[in-house]
Amino acid sequence: MKETLVKIYRWCRRYISLTLIIVVTYVVYMVFFDEHSVLEKMKLEEEVKELKIQIKHYTDSLNYYTKQFQLLNTDVETMEKIVRENYHMQHPDEDVFVFENPNQ
């Protein structure tokens, strides 16, 4: 047992220096514990991806409603269609059946 410890001690003295210990400690600190660590950077990149997805979703939604708004202001038939669908309006000579989704 004592011989093994002596061998380990000699190996450490030969191959491990104070400079190496300091450098390894610094690198480990920078990679895992610093506020600009690799782990923190990965979290922030994931958040950026999620935010880009949200931006795309809201941009698509904005484009859709902008087109609807333009159609409402320019096309009378579209305006009538949207008003009749959303507000259940009808012509005097027709019947309207409203189907509701029970899951909503």
Summary of the structure (lengths in Angstrom):
residues: 104
radius of gyration: 34.2
end to end distance: 73.4
largest distance: 105.3
contacts: 181
relative contact order: 0.04
helix: 76%
strand: 0%
